């Protein structure tokens, strides 16, 4: 939780929000541990980022939990801190002329498990990860030692708009790649259009051993925060791991189960530096 919030803060998103809703921890998390989530949220939002007036509601029944209510995106909503209510102020669907309209319009509710942390009335807006929190980098592995130069993939090259949320990338347009002790690190080469100093991914040693000179490595972070990594050799896909739907998967030269591609080639985890770009 704290890691995700610090990432949003580093990208400049947290300070632009009017309020945050958090679903109740699901799975096997005991109720006695819910307060730990609240403490982590307050540590980052209030103490580290100084956003003590930002309205936050936790333990709501949406997301990976049961019972679950539907929370539509992209419409106007309100956190009423005085009355401890959350309201959706607009219809979640469009009337198509057949009498089918939303019952969400102006319906207010206050789930028993919801806990209001800050008591300020504001209106909330849709939150999604903008392009500045994502990246799609390619590295043509050269015949020389690390670090290697990376650049934005041709799919991710667009005309600049003047909006940093659209034009920036998490570690800029041309980071440097280094690999040490199972960590693959992309570090910003300058402050130009970079939000953090570095992004590090922990990968199995078997994956790193696959690299050959003239291979093409692609590393992607999707708008949902997923990570995907692939190696292309001689125009053929050798291996793809992580959020592979973000990668071109054809033509495939090595299939899963091959002796060349160990079964342990899963991304173990990721760490994003919370420091601002250099």
Secondary structure, DSSP 8 states (H G I E B T S, - for coil): -HHHHHHHHHTT-GGG-SEEEEE---TT--GGGHHHHHHHHHIIIIIIS--TTSEEEEEES-SSSSS-----SSS-EEEETTTTEEEE-S-SS---SSS---S-TTEEE--TT-EE-S---EEE------GGG-EEEEEE--SS-S-EE-EE-GGG-----S-HHHH-BTB-SS-EEEEETTEEEEE-SSSTTBSBSEEEEE--HHHHTT--TT-EEEEEE-TTS-EEEEEEETTEEEEEEESGGGS---SB-S-TT-TTS-TT----EEEE--SB--
